[in-house]
């Protein structure tokens, strides 16, 4: 199945981002295709390289960047990002800023879109 | 419309103010309307408050967006539904609902369609994707 993932919440404060990450890895392992990952609302905070968690904690932004390096299209909503001060310069590698049209294309092209967060 | 057109439903369950979900969700609907998809929107739980007429956000110090609902039909989003029980539980009636556009021929105002949970459930079962905001 072709899946897309929409993430509404920021990192650390809410489990949504961790659940999405685990879901995506499990889906890939089962042979599903990830059409794309879209960060919206506070979800845009997931992929800033400014974050510096303690060494014994998971590094959420790096995890997304590593998934992106595998060729998964990871998109940060430009409107949501601008509102929150997230710009290209602060993004980790392998993710990109684009518009809600990209979310639309993911929703249309994927068999299912799964949302994480309130 | 071709048979393989994607059916995408938005659900709105949060109150319109106090969080940004409903407002940023509205932005998604307006963008998505420009694409070839079968869009529907269902307001339920506290989401029905988003459809209440006469909202005034001045005291909150935030930008209101009630007026934007008035262009939904112009954006060809006319499948706008509101859950009957959620509305009744909150003491709202059809009279309280915002107008989402007007009929091209009669110029009559169009309001969201009140339906019950069974009908919403049936519609949900037919969707390809359901996006909650």
gemmi code that builds the backbone of each chain (N, CA, C; Angstrom):
import gemmi

chains = {
    "A": [
        ("UNK", (0.841, -1.200, 0.000), (0.000, 0.000, 0.000), (0.880, 1.255, 0.000)),
        ("UNK", (0.371, 2.282, -0.684), (1.122, 3.538, -0.717), (0.583, 4.460, 0.387)),
        ("UNK", (1.442, 4.811, 1.329), (0.999, 5.582, 2.493), (1.615, 6.974, 2.509)),
        ("UNK", (0.866, 7.919, 3.051), (1.423, 9.243, 3.343), (1.162, 9.522, 4.816)),
        ("UNK", (2.007, 10.339, 5.405), (1.900, 10.606, 6.842), (1.866, 12.112, 7.087)),
        ("UNK", (0.885, 12.529, 7.884), (0.733, 13.940, 8.239), (0.969, 14.068, 9.743)),
        ("UNK", (1.889, 14.951, 10.125), (2.239, 15.084, 11.544), (1.893, 16.491, 12.036)),
        ("UNK", (1.051, 16.544, 13.047), (0.504, 17.817, 13.539), (1.227, 18.392, 14.743)),
        ("UNK", (2.032, 17.563, 15.417), (2.597, 18.011, 16.701), (4.109, 18.161, 16.654)),
        ("UNK", (4.624, 19.006, 17.498), (6.057, 19.199, 17.607), (6.719, 18.009, 18.295)),
        ("UNK", (8.048, 18.036, 18.410), (8.778, 16.924, 19.015), (8.766, 17.002, 20.542)),
        ("UNK", (9.027, 15.912, 21.201), (9.251, 15.814, 22.652), (8.017, 16.089, 23.509)),
        ("UNK", (7.275, 17.146, 23.189), (6.140, 17.505, 24.027), (4.998, 16.505, 23.901)),
        ("UNK", (4.932, 15.818, 22.790), (3.775, 15.010, 22.421), (4.295, 13.739, 21.753)),
        ("UNK", (3.585, 12.643, 21.946), (4.082, 11.374, 21.422), (3.883, 11.222, 19.913)),
        ("UNK", (3.093, 12.140, 19.330), (2.699, 11.973, 17.922), (3.885, 11.732, 16.999)),
        ("UNK", (4.940, 12.519, 17.196), (6.084, 12.435, 16.308), (6.795, 11.084, 16.455)),
        ("UNK", (6.927, 10.587, 17.682), (7.548, 9.276, 17.911), (6.681, 8.162, 17.311)),
        ("UNK", (5.364, 8.276, 17.520), (4.456, 7.253, 16.985), (4.534, 7.212, 15.467)),
        ("UNK", (4.583, 8.405, 14.865), (4.661, 8.475, 13.403), (5.941, 7.805, 12.912)),
        ("UNK", (7.039, 8.099, 13.607), (8.333, 7.533, 13.221), (8.301, 6.002, 13.309)),
        ("UNK", (7.744, 5.494, 14.413), (7.664, 4.041, 14.575), (6.739, 3.410, 13.533)),
        ("UNK", (5.634, 4.106, 13.271), (4.676, 3.626, 12.273), (5.338, 3.521, 10.896)),
        ("UNK", (6.072, 4.573, 10.538), (6.710, 4.605, 9.214), (7.729, 3.475, 9.078)),
        ("UNK", (8.533, 3.276, 10.105), (9.523, 2.205, 10.044), (8.866, 0.828, 9.938)),
        ("UNK", (7.787, 0.655, 10.699), (7.081, -0.631, 10.652), (6.461, -0.852, 9.271)),
        ("UNK", (5.925, 0.228, 8.707), (5.285, 0.118, 7.382), (6.317, -0.245, 6.316)),
        ("UNK", (7.485, 0.402, 6.390), (8.548, 0.113, 5.415), (8.981, -1.352, 5.547)),
        ("UNK", (9.121, -1.776, 6.799), (9.546, -3.158, 7.051), (8.565, -4.170, 6.471)),
        ("UNK", (7.285, -3.796, 6.474), (6.269, -4.696, 5.932), (6.121, -4.554, 4.419)),
        ("UNK", (6.945, -3.700, 3.828), (6.936, -3.598, 2.363), (6.035, -2.522, 1.789)),
        ("UNK", (5.493, -1.660, 2.651), (4.663, -0.570, 2.139), (5.547, 0.563, 1.628)),
        ("UNK", (4.977, 1.348, 0.726), (5.713, 2.491, 0.188), (5.254, 3.755, 0.917)),
        ("UNK", (6.200, 4.599, 1.320), (5.835, 5.865, 1.956), (5.882, 6.949, 0.876)),
        ("UNK", (4.729, 7.430, 0.482), (4.656, 8.443, -0.568), (5.249, 9.774, -0.093)),
        ("UNK", (5.086, 10.055, 1.205), (5.668, 11.288, 1.730), (5.275, 11.521, 3.172)),
        ("UNK", (6.013, 12.436, 3.798), (5.730, 12.832, 5.175), (5.543, 14.337, 5.151)),
        ("UNK", (4.464, 14.813, 5.780), (4.190, 16.249, 5.755), (4.070, 16.773, 7.183)),
        ("UNK", (4.848, 17.806, 7.491), (4.792, 18.426, 8.819), (3.949, 19.691, 8.769)),
        ("UNK", (2.950, 19.725, 9.658), (2.034, 20.873, 9.686), (1.823, 21.308, 11.143)),
        ("UNK", (1.149, 22.437, 11.338), (0.976, 23.015, 12.679), (2.374, 23.052, 13.359)),
        ("UNK", (2.420, 22.736, 14.686), (3.708, 22.718, 15.388), (4.616, 21.572, 14.918)),
        ("UNK", (4.114, 20.709, 14.089), (4.918, 19.617, 13.535), (6.169, 20.121, 12.828)),
        ("UNK", (6.124, 21.377, 12.367), (7.284, 21.923, 11.645), (8.535, 21.989, 12.532)),
        ("UNK", (8.344, 21.968, 13.854), (9.507, 22.025, 14.770), (10.313, 20.726, 14.798)),
        ("UNK", (9.763, 19.669, 14.186), (10.434, 18.360, 14.226), (11.761, 18.308, 13.500)),
        ("UNK", (11.975, 19.221, 12.561), (13.115, 19.050, 11.661), (14.069, 20.242, 11.690)),
        ("UNK", (14.150, 20.909, 12.854), (15.123, 21.989, 12.965), (16.442, 21.456, 13.526)),
        ("UNK", (17.533, 21.867, 12.897), (18.844, 21.400, 13.360), (19.311, 22.163, 14.594)),
        ("UNK", (18.498, 23.125, 15.049), (18.853, 23.867, 16.270), (18.640, 23.025, 17.522)),
        ("UNK", (17.882, 21.954, 17.400), (17.620, 21.155, 18.598), (18.876, 20.379, 19.012)),
        ("UNK", (19.060, 20.290, 20.313), (20.250, 19.633, 20.832), (19.869, 18.841, 22.083)),
        ("UNK", (19.204, 17.720, 21.910), (18.748, 16.947, 23.075), (19.930, 16.319, 23.811)),
        ("UNK", (19.743, 15.970, 25.087), (20.812, 15.288, 25.834), (21.256, 14.034, 25.085)),
        ("UNK", (22.513, 13.656, 25.252), (23.079, 12.551, 24.464), (22.378, 11.221, 24.657)),
        ("UNK", (21.794, 11.051, 25.879), (21.141, 9.754, 26.113), (19.672, 9.749, 25.663)),
        ("UNK", (19.263, 10.819, 25.003), (17.882, 10.865, 24.482), (17.915, 10.734, 22.963)),
        ("UNK", (16.787, 10.380, 22.396), (16.684, 10.288, 20.938), (16.812, 11.674, 20.311)),
        ("UNK", (17.427, 11.742, 19.134), (17.535, 13.015, 18.421), (16.491, 13.006, 17.302)),
        ("UNK", (15.367, 13.631, 17.596), (14.214, 13.498, 16.694), (14.494, 14.068, 15.300)),
        ("UNK", (15.133, 15.244, 15.242), (15.378, 15.839, 13.923), (16.302, 14.959, 13.076)),
        ("UNK", (17.329, 14.412, 13.710), (18.254, 13.550, 12.964), (17.567, 12.278, 12.458)),
        ("UNK", (16.626, 11.778, 13.269), (15.896, 10.579, 12.828), (15.143, 10.864, 11.529)),
        ("UNK", (14.484, 12.030, 11.482), (13.747, 12.376, 10.250), (14.710, 12.548, 9.085)),
        ("UNK", (15.833, 13.192, 9.367), (16.816, 13.423, 8.308), (17.316, 12.089, 7.736)),
        ("UNK", (17.507, 11.109, 8.622), (17.964, 9.790, 8.157), (16.906, 9.101, 7.299)),
        ("UNK", (15.638, 9.282, 7.680), (14.567, 8.721, 6.838), (14.561, 9.415, 5.474)),
        ("UNK", (14.779, 10.738, 5.501), (14.824, 11.489, 4.247), (15.951, 11.016, 3.350)),
        ("UNK", (17.073, 10.647, 3.975), (18.235, 10.179, 3.207), (17.926, 8.871, 2.477)),
        ("UNK", (16.912, 8.163, 2.959), (16.517, 6.919, 2.282), (15.636, 7.199, 1.064)),
        ("UNK", (15.388, 8.475, 0.801), (14.623, 8.819, -0.398), (13.163, 9.140, -0.148)),
        ("UNK", (12.768, 9.189, 1.121), (11.372, 9.548, 1.415), (11.220, 11.066, 1.334)),
        ("UNK", (10.188, 11.508, 0.638), (9.945, 12.937, 0.479), (9.382, 13.505, 1.787)),
        ("UNK", (10.150, 14.383, 2.429), (9.705, 14.974, 3.694), (9.508, 16.465, 3.487)),
        ("UNK", (8.288, 16.922, 3.702), (7.936, 18.304, 3.382), (7.456, 19.035, 4.635)),
        ("UNK", (7.954, 20.256, 4.795), (7.548, 21.133, 5.891), (6.679, 22.231, 5.285)),
        ("UNK", (5.499, 22.438, 5.841), (4.595, 23.452, 5.283), (5.188, 24.848, 5.429)),
        ("UNK", (5.240, 25.571, 4.324), (5.874, 26.892, 4.361), (5.076, 27.890, 5.199)),
        ("UNK", (3.751, 27.840, 5.113), (2.940, 28.808, 5.861), (3.083, 28.566, 7.360)),
        ("UNK", (2.986, 27.295, 7.757), (3.120, 26.952, 9.175), (4.541, 27.256, 9.659)),
        ("UNK", (5.545, 27.017, 8.807), (6.939, 27.237, 9.182), (7.235, 28.725, 9.350)),
        ("UNK", (6.768, 29.533, 8.410), (7.046, 30.972, 8.486), (6.448, 31.578, 9.743)),
        ("UNK", (5.240, 31.115, 10.067), (4.567, 31.617, 11.268), (5.402, 31.338, 12.518)),
        ("UNK", (6.199, 30.260, 12.473), (6.932, 29.808, 13.666), (8.441, 30.029, 13.563)),
        ("UNK", (8.855, 30.785, 12.566), (10.272, 31.124, 12.470), (11.157, 30.015, 11.943)),
        ("UNK", (10.570, 29.047, 11.299), (11.360, 27.955, 10.720), (11.628, 28.294, 9.251)),
        ("UNK", (12.906, 28.417, 8.913), (13.281, 28.734, 7.530), (14.283, 27.683, 7.042)),
        ("UNK", (14.567, 27.716, 5.733), (15.483, 26.735, 5.116), (16.784, 26.558, 5.902)),
        ("UNK", (17.352, 27.692, 6.358), (18.658, 27.663, 7.014), (18.704, 26.789, 8.264)),
        ("UNK", (17.571, 26.622, 8.928), (17.598, 25.874, 10.187), (17.115, 24.439, 10.023)),
        ("UNK", (16.825, 24.020, 8.802), (16.323, 22.662, 8.594), (17.463, 21.653, 8.524)),
        ("UNK", (17.225, 20.462, 9.036), (18.188, 19.371, 8.843), (18.194, 18.976, 7.361)),
        ("UNK", (19.214, 18.232, 6.970), (19.313, 17.776, 5.579), (18.171, 16.818, 5.230)),
        ("UNK", (17.909, 16.730, 3.951), (16.972, 15.741, 3.393), (15.500, 16.035, 3.683)),
        ("UNK", (15.197, 17.270, 4.084), (13.801, 17.686, 4.174), (13.683, 18.988, 3.392)),
        ("UNK", (12.481, 19.322, 2.974), (12.324, 20.548, 2.189), (11.086, 21.321, 2.638)),
        ("UNK", (11.107, 22.627, 2.408), (9.957, 23.474, 2.697), (9.145, 23.621, 1.413)),
        ("UNK", (7.855, 23.406, 1.504), (7.010, 23.636, 0.333), (5.592, 23.930, 0.796)),
        ("UNK", (4.671, 23.979, -0.144), (3.318, 24.429, 0.195), (2.339, 23.293, 0.449)),
        ("UNK", (1.121, 23.716, 0.772), (0.059, 22.747, 1.052), (-0.325, 21.941, -0.187)),
        ("UNK", (0.069, 22.429, -1.360), (-0.167, 21.658, -2.580), (0.530, 20.306, -2.511)),
        ("UNK", (1.685, 20.289, -1.833), (2.412, 19.018, -1.681), (1.638, 18.052, -0.797)),
        ("UNK", (1.005, 18.589, 0.248), (0.159, 17.750, 1.102), (-0.996, 17.185, 0.276)),
        ("UNK", (-1.559, 18.041, -0.567), (-2.671, 17.609, -1.412), (-2.240, 16.473, -2.336)),
        ("UNK", (-1.075, 16.643, -2.963), (-0.597, 15.595, -3.871), (-0.371, 14.282, -3.117)),
        ("UNK", (0.160, 14.395, -1.890), (0.347, 13.175, -1.091), (-1.002, 12.521, -0.805)),
        ("UNK", (-1.992, 13.340, -0.441), (-3.317, 12.798, -0.095), (-3.967, 12.146, -1.311)),
        ("UNK", (-3.715, 12.717, -2.489), (-4.333, 12.178, -3.702), (-3.593, 10.927, -4.184)),
        ("UNK", (-2.276, 10.963, -4.093), (-1.492, 9.859, -4.656), (-1.362, 8.662, -3.718)),
        ("UNK", (-1.480, 8.895, -2.427), (-1.367, 7.774, -1.483), (-2.703, 7.039, -1.395)),
        ("UNK", (-2.622, 5.746, -1.080), (-3.855, 4.992, -0.858), (-4.499, 5.420, 0.462)),
        ("UNK", (-3.660, 5.700, 1.434), (-4.157, 6.163, 2.726), (-3.211, 7.230, 3.266)),
        ("UNK", (-3.794, 8.243, 3.909), (-2.970, 9.221, 4.618), (-3.250, 9.048, 6.102)),
        ("UNK", (-2.204, 8.901, 6.880), (-2.370, 8.654, 8.312), (-1.893, 9.890, 9.072)),
        ("UNK", (-2.739, 10.377, 9.977), (-2.424, 11.602, 10.716), (-2.002, 11.278, 12.141)),
        ("UNK", (-0.979, 11.945, 12.620), (-0.530, 11.803, 14.006), (-0.617, 13.153, 14.691)),
        ("UNK", (-1.266, 13.179, 15.851), (-1.405, 14.427, 16.593), (-2.867, 14.795, 16.739)),
        ("UNK", (-3.156, 15.788, 17.559), (-4.536, 16.196, 17.819), (-5.171, 16.787, 16.576)),
    ],
    "B": [
        ("UNK", (-16.349, 13.705, -13.419), (-15.363, 13.153, -12.484), (-15.096, 11.693, -12.814)),
        ("UNK", (-13.854, 11.337, -12.807), (-13.517, 9.951, -13.098), (-13.790, 9.086, -11.865)),
        ("UNK", (-13.888, 7.791, -12.091), (-14.213, 6.876, -11.001), (-13.107, 6.800, -9.962)),
        ("UNK", (-11.882, 7.030, -10.414), (-10.768, 6.837, -9.489), (-10.400, 8.127, -8.739)),
        ("UNK", (-11.263, 9.118, -8.814), (-10.975, 10.366, -8.098), (-10.950, 10.096, -6.595)),
        ("UNK", (-9.995, 10.721, -5.922), (-9.832, 10.457, -4.486), (-10.912, 11.166, -3.674)),
        ("UNK", (-11.493, 10.414, -2.779), (-12.485, 11.003, -1.870), (-11.767, 11.357, -0.560)),
        ("UNK", (-11.721, 12.636, -0.258), (-10.994, 13.103, 0.923), (-11.964, 13.848, 1.850)),
        ("UNK", (-12.035, 13.383, 3.083), (-12.912, 14.035, 4.061), (-12.086, 14.723, 5.140)),
        ("UNK", (-12.486, 15.935, 5.458), (-11.896, 16.644, 6.599), (-12.851, 16.516, 7.766)),
        ("UNK", (-12.319, 16.209, 8.932), (-13.147, 16.273, 10.125), (-12.655, 17.441, 10.983)),
        ("UNK", (-13.598, 18.173, 11.554), (-13.256, 19.295, 12.426), (-13.886, 19.021, 13.776)),
        ("UNK", (-13.066, 18.710, 14.766), (-13.589, 18.335, 16.085), (-13.150, 19.291, 17.174)),
        ("UNK", (-12.219, 20.184, 16.867), (-11.733, 21.131, 17.876), (-12.540, 22.426, 17.826)),
        ("UNK", (-12.586, 23.121, 18.967), (-13.206, 24.440, 18.992), (-12.387, 25.377, 18.096)),
        ("UNK", (-13.047, 26.392, 17.516), (-12.359, 27.236, 16.523), (-11.212, 28.055, 17.104)),
        ("UNK", (-11.314, 28.413, 18.364), (-10.277, 29.253, 18.971), (-9.715, 28.532, 20.195)),
        ("UNK", (-8.538, 28.963, 20.643), (-7.875, 28.257, 21.737), (-6.774, 27.357, 21.214)),
        ("UNK", (-6.812, 27.048, 19.932), (-5.708, 26.349, 19.264), (-5.782, 26.738, 17.790)),
        ("UNK", (-4.706, 26.422, 17.069), (-4.670, 26.860, 15.666), (-5.190, 25.794, 14.696)),
        ("UNK", (-5.549, 24.618, 15.226), (-5.901, 23.504, 14.347), (-6.987, 23.852, 13.323)),
        ("UNK", (-8.046, 24.473, 13.797), (-9.181, 24.722, 12.901), (-8.815, 25.757, 11.832)),
        ("UNK", (-8.092, 26.776, 12.234), (-7.711, 27.819, 11.274), (-6.744, 27.288, 10.221)),
        ("UNK", (-5.682, 26.606, 10.662), (-4.736, 26.078, 9.666), (-5.396, 24.968, 8.846)),
        ("UNK", (-6.359, 24.281, 9.448), (-7.107, 23.264, 8.701), (-7.941, 23.878, 7.592)),
        ("UNK", (-8.487, 25.044, 7.862), (-9.270, 25.749, 6.842), (-8.378, 26.124, 5.656)),
        ("UNK", (-7.160, 26.507, 5.952), (-6.219, 26.838, 4.869), (-5.965, 25.614, 3.988)),
        ("UNK", (-5.869, 24.444, 4.606), (-5.664, 23.221, 3.823), (-6.854, 22.975, 2.896)),
        ("UNK", (-8.053, 23.151, 3.416), (-9.256, 22.904, 2.608), (-9.272, 23.803, 1.376)),
        ("UNK", (-8.943, 25.077, 1.567), (-9.005, 26.023, 0.450), (-7.960, 25.684, -0.616)),
        ("UNK", (-6.791, 25.240, -0.180), (-5.760, 24.838, -1.156), (-6.191, 23.561, -1.863)),
        ("UNK", (-6.662, 22.604, -1.087), (-6.993, 21.302, -1.668), (-8.149, 21.398, -2.660)),
        ("UNK", (-9.000, 22.405, -2.459), (-10.145, 22.581, -3.350), (-9.706, 22.842, -4.786)),
        ("UNK", (-8.482, 23.341, -4.963), (-7.993, 23.659, -6.306), (-7.558, 22.397, -7.054)),
        ("UNK", (-7.501, 21.280, -6.366), (-7.037, 20.041, -6.987), (-8.215, 19.137, -7.313)),
        ("UNK", (-7.931, 18.120, -8.105), (-8.977, 17.218, -8.549), (-9.212, 16.145, -7.487)),
        ("UNK", (-10.066, 16.468, -6.544), (-10.398, 15.501, -5.491), (-11.828, 15.776, -5.045)),
        ("UNK", (-12.458, 14.743, -4.507), (-13.829, 14.872, -4.020), (-13.759, 15.213, -2.531)),
        ("UNK", (-13.924, 16.502, -2.232), (-13.702, 16.995, -0.871), (-15.016, 17.080, -0.088)),
        ("UNK", (-14.989, 16.620, 1.148), (-16.116, 16.863, 2.042), (-15.572, 17.270, 3.412)),
        ("UNK", (-16.402, 17.973, 4.166), (-15.991, 18.452, 5.488), (-17.094, 18.129, 6.488)),
        ("UNK", (-16.721, 17.561, 7.617), (-17.710, 17.277, 8.659), (-17.290, 17.952, 9.957)),
        ("UNK", (-18.195, 18.731, 10.517), (-17.957, 19.383, 11.803), (-18.668, 18.582, 12.878)),
        ("UNK", (-17.944, 18.208, 13.905), (-18.574, 17.483, 15.000), (-17.859, 17.783, 16.320)),
        ("UNK", (-18.431, 17.257, 17.412), (-17.935, 17.592, 18.752), (-17.819, 19.125, 18.865)),
        ("UNK", (-16.761, 19.633, 19.532), (-16.627, 21.086, 19.678), (-16.381, 21.788, 18.341)),
        ("UNK", (-16.088, 21.014, 17.306), (-15.901, 21.596, 15.972), (-17.123, 22.341, 15.472)),
        ("UNK", (-18.305, 21.988, 15.976), (-19.515, 22.677, 15.507), (-19.499, 24.161, 15.893)),
        ("UNK", (-18.758, 24.492, 16.946), (-18.666, 25.912, 17.339), (-18.002, 26.748, 16.240)),
        ("UNK", (-17.186, 26.100, 15.418), (-16.523, 26.832, 14.334), (-17.546, 27.389, 13.356)),
        ("UNK", (-18.719, 26.752, 13.295), (-19.753, 27.181, 12.337), (-20.738, 28.173, 12.945)),
        ("UNK", (-20.511, 28.577, 14.180), (-21.460, 29.490, 14.832), (-21.341, 30.899, 14.259)),
        ("UNK", (-22.481, 31.457, 13.923), (-22.506, 32.835, 13.413), (-22.133, 33.831, 14.500)),
        ("UNK", (-21.591, 34.971, 14.077), (-21.380, 36.081, 14.997), (-20.182, 35.941, 15.905)),
        ("UNK", (-19.159, 35.212, 15.460), (-17.943, 35.098, 16.271), (-17.207, 36.440, 16.258)),
        ("UNK", (-16.626, 36.772, 17.385), (-15.874, 38.024, 17.472), (-14.592, 37.745, 18.244)),
        ("UNK", (-13.468, 37.819, 17.554), (-12.195, 37.450, 18.178), (-11.403, 38.664, 18.655)),
        ("UNK", (-12.028, 39.839, 18.629), (-11.313, 41.059, 19.011), (-10.702, 40.939, 20.407)),
        ("UNK", (-11.515, 40.465, 21.344), (-11.040, 40.375, 22.728), (-9.912, 39.351, 22.885)),
        ("UNK", (-9.899, 38.364, 21.988), (-8.836, 37.353, 22.030), (-7.545, 37.894, 21.432)),
        ("UNK", (-7.667, 38.966, 20.683), (-6.478, 39.541, 20.051), (-5.948, 38.696, 18.906)),
        ("UNK", (-6.825, 37.878, 18.314), (-6.386, 37.065, 17.173), (-7.258, 37.348, 15.960)),
        ("UNK", (-6.706, 36.971, 14.811), (-7.424, 37.167, 13.553), (-8.567, 36.157, 13.467)),
        ("UNK", (-9.767, 36.628, 13.221), (-10.899, 35.710, 13.064), (-10.948, 35.149, 11.655)),
        ("UNK", (-11.688, 34.071, 11.490), (-11.788, 33.495, 10.145), (-13.191, 33.040, 9.797)),
        ("UNK", (-14.163, 33.465, 10.602), (-15.545, 33.062, 10.338), (-15.966, 33.435, 8.921)),
        ("UNK", (-15.546, 34.627, 8.469), (-15.971, 35.106, 7.152), (-15.504, 34.178, 6.034)),
        ("UNK", (-14.373, 33.504, 6.266), (-13.824, 32.627, 5.223), (-14.772, 31.477, 4.890)),
        ("UNK", (-15.564, 31.054, 5.888), (-16.515, 29.981, 5.600), (-17.508, 30.398, 4.511)),
        ("UNK", (-17.717, 31.690, 4.387), (-18.668, 32.202, 3.392), (-18.242, 31.972, 1.954)),
        ("UNK", (-16.971, 31.608, 1.737), (-16.501, 31.391, 0.360), (-16.361, 29.907, 0.021)),
        ("UNK", (-16.716, 29.024, 0.945), (-16.499, 27.587, 0.693), (-17.167, 27.123, -0.604)),
        ("UNK", (-18.413, 27.546, -0.806), (-19.128, 27.108, -2.016), (-18.465, 27.690, -3.265)),
        ("UNK", (-17.975, 28.919, -3.165), (-17.241, 29.510, -4.298), (-15.996, 28.681, -4.632)),
        ("UNK", (-15.426, 28.048, -3.634), (-14.260, 27.179, -3.843), (-14.691, 25.761, -4.210)),
        ("UNK", (-15.976, 25.616, -4.498), (-16.560, 24.314, -4.857), (-16.483, 23.296, -3.724)),
        ("UNK", (-16.418, 23.808, -2.489), (-16.563, 22.910, -1.333), (-17.999, 23.078, -0.845)),
        ("UNK", (-18.888, 22.246, -1.379), (-20.290, 22.353, -0.966), (-20.756, 21.157, -0.137)),
        ("UNK", (-19.874, 20.150, -0.002), (-20.229, 19.016, 0.853), (-19.765, 19.327, 2.276)),
        ("UNK", (-20.521, 20.173, 2.930), (-20.169, 20.605, 4.282), (-21.259, 20.116, 5.228)),
        ("UNK", (-20.892, 19.283, 6.172), (-21.872, 18.643, 7.036), (-21.601, 18.987, 8.496)),
        ("UNK", (-22.679, 18.945, 9.264), (-22.529, 19.164, 10.705), (-23.303, 18.070, 11.433)),
        ("UNK", (-22.668, 17.514, 12.445), (-23.282, 16.412, 13.191), (-24.425, 16.927, 14.061)),
        ("UNK", (-25.592, 16.309, 13.849), (-26.827, 16.764, 14.504), (-26.690, 16.751, 16.032)),
        ("UNK", (-26.205, 15.630, 16.558), (-26.177, 15.495, 18.015), (-25.165, 16.459, 18.644)),
        ("UNK", (-24.012, 16.614, 18.011), (-23.016, 17.546, 18.550), (-23.597, 18.952, 18.631)),
        ("UNK", (-24.373, 19.301, 17.601), (-24.973, 20.626, 17.557), (-26.020, 20.772, 18.660)),
        ("UNK", (-26.883, 19.763, 18.766), (-27.955, 19.814, 19.770), (-27.388, 19.818, 21.192)),
        ("UNK", (-26.342, 19.026, 21.405), (-25.727, 18.967, 22.741), (-25.224, 20.340, 23.180)),
        ("UNK", (-24.885, 21.161, 22.204), (-24.339, 22.486, 22.520), (-25.376, 23.586, 22.367)),
        ("UNK", (-26.629, 23.187, 22.250), (-27.718, 24.163, 22.197), (-27.759, 24.969, 20.920)),
        ("UNK", (-27.185, 24.428, 19.854), (-27.188, 25.168, 18.590), (-28.268, 24.625, 17.655)),
        ("UNK", (-28.784, 25.511, 16.829), (-29.762, 25.105, 15.816), (-29.247, 25.561, 14.449)),
        ("UNK", (-29.964, 25.165, 13.411), (-29.564, 25.547, 12.046), (-29.472, 27.073, 11.917)),
        ("UNK", (-30.326, 27.775, 12.634), (-30.313, 29.244, 12.565), (-28.969, 29.824, 13.009)),
        ("UNK", (-28.289, 29.115, 13.893), (-27.008, 29.618, 14.420), (-25.853, 29.453, 13.433)),
        ("UNK", (-26.053, 28.630, 12.390), (-24.924, 28.262, 11.529), (-24.549, 29.361, 10.533)),
        ("UNK", (-23.275, 29.459, 10.246), (-22.790, 30.410, 9.237), (-23.294, 29.998, 7.857)),
        ("UNK", (-23.271, 30.955, 6.951), (-23.608, 30.704, 5.553), (-22.308, 30.376, 4.834)),
        ("UNK", (-22.342, 29.351, 3.974), (-21.108, 28.956, 3.279), (-21.103, 29.343, 1.805)),
        ("UNK", (-22.131, 30.059, 1.393), (-22.195, 30.525, 0.008), (-23.636, 30.771, -0.363)),
        ("UNK", (-23.862, 31.055, -1.656), (-25.248, 31.204, -2.065), (-25.518, 30.440, -3.357)),
        ("UNK", (-26.765, 30.030, -3.511), (-27.178, 29.278, -4.694), (-27.045, 30.167, -5.931)),
        ("UNK", (-26.386, 29.641, -6.963), (-26.140, 30.437, -8.179), (-27.423, 30.935, -8.819)),
        ("UNK", (-28.448, 30.110, -8.815), (-29.694, 30.460, -9.504), (-30.611, 31.301, -8.628)),
        ("UNK", (-30.837, 30.823, -7.420), (-31.847, 31.485, -6.580), (-31.242, 32.538, -5.658)),
        ("UNK", (-29.906, 32.548, -5.556), (-29.203, 33.448, -4.636), (-29.575, 33.211, -3.171)),
        ("UNK", (-30.219, 32.082, -2.922), (-30.542, 31.704, -1.544), (-29.247, 31.348, -0.807)),
        ("UNK", (-29.131, 31.747, 0.455), (-27.935, 31.353, 1.204), (-27.870, 29.838, 1.413)),
        ("UNK", (-26.668, 29.301, 1.335), (-26.469, 27.869, 1.560), (-25.831, 27.683, 2.938)),
        ("UNK", (-26.394, 26.755, 3.704), (-25.842, 26.466, 5.032), (-25.290, 25.035, 5.049)),
        ("UNK", (-24.451, 24.720, 5.997), (-23.989, 23.341, 6.122), (-25.183, 22.401, 6.305)),
        ("UNK", (-25.039, 21.174, 5.873), (-26.110, 20.194, 5.954), (-26.026, 19.435, 7.280)),
        ("UNK", (-27.141, 19.421, 8.003), (-27.173, 18.715, 9.291), (-27.454, 17.232, 9.027)),
        ("UNK", (-26.592, 16.365, 9.511), (-26.808, 14.931, 9.331), (-26.522, 14.209, 10.651)),
        ("UNK", (-26.955, 12.951, 10.736), (-26.717, 12.245, 12.000), (-25.486, 11.338, 11.899)),
        ("UNK", (-25.116, 10.789, 13.037), (-23.854, 10.048, 13.133), (-23.823, 8.832, 12.206)),
        ("UNK", (-25.001, 8.183, 12.009), (-25.039, 7.023, 11.111), (-24.623, 7.407, 9.697)),
        ("UNK", (-25.174, 8.533, 9.249), (-24.846, 8.988, 7.892), (-23.373, 9.368, 7.785)),
        ("UNK", (-22.849, 9.998, 8.841), (-21.423, 10.362, 8.832), (-20.581, 9.088, 8.749)),
        ("UNK", (-20.979, 8.090, 9.520), (-20.250, 6.824, 9.520), (-20.222, 6.189, 8.137)),
        ("UNK", (-21.361, 6.218, 7.464), (-21.434, 5.644, 6.113), (-20.515, 6.405, 5.164)),
        ("UNK", (-20.533, 7.731, 5.269), (-19.677, 8.532, 4.383), (-18.204, 8.261, 4.659)),
        ("UNK", (-17.875, 8.128, 5.944), (-16.471, 7.872, 6.302), (-15.988, 6.566, 5.682)),
        ("UNK", (-16.869, 5.572, 5.665), (-16.483, 4.264, 5.130), (-16.143, 4.335, 3.645)),
        ("UNK", (-16.665, 5.358, 2.960), (-16.430, 5.487, 1.508), (-15.183, 6.291, 1.169)),
        ("UNK", (-14.564, 6.917, 2.180), (-13.438, 7.817, 1.900), (-12.140, 7.062, 1.648)),
        ("UNK", (-11.287, 7.652, 0.825), (-9.924, 7.156, 0.703), (-9.085, 7.687, 1.862)),
        ("UNK", (-9.238, 8.958, 2.118), (-8.441, 9.590, 3.168), (-9.314, 10.475, 4.046)),
        ("UNK", (-9.068, 10.438, 5.342), (-9.775, 11.324, 6.276), (-8.721, 12.137, 7.017)),
        ("UNK", (-8.828, 13.441, 6.913), (-7.839, 14.313, 7.542), (-8.481, 15.089, 8.688)),
        ("UNK", (-8.024, 14.839, 9.918), (-8.616, 15.534, 11.062), (-7.933, 16.878, 11.354)),
        ("UNK", (-8.722, 17.890, 11.575), (-8.161, 19.181, 12.003), (-8.981, 19.738, 13.146)),
    ],
}
model = gemmi.Model(1)
for chain_id, residues in chains.items():
    chain = gemmi.Chain(chain_id)
    for i, (resn, *xyz) in enumerate(residues, 1):
        res = gemmi.Residue()
        res.name, res.seqid = resn, gemmi.SeqId(i, " ")
        for name, pos in zip(("N", "CA", "C"), xyz):
            atom = gemmi.Atom()
            atom.name, atom.element = name, gemmi.Element(name[0])
            atom.pos, atom.b_iso = gemmi.Position(*pos), 0.0
            res.add_atom(atom)
        chain.add_residue(res)
    model.add_chain(chain)
structure = gemmi.Structure()
structure.add_model(model)
structure.setup_entities()
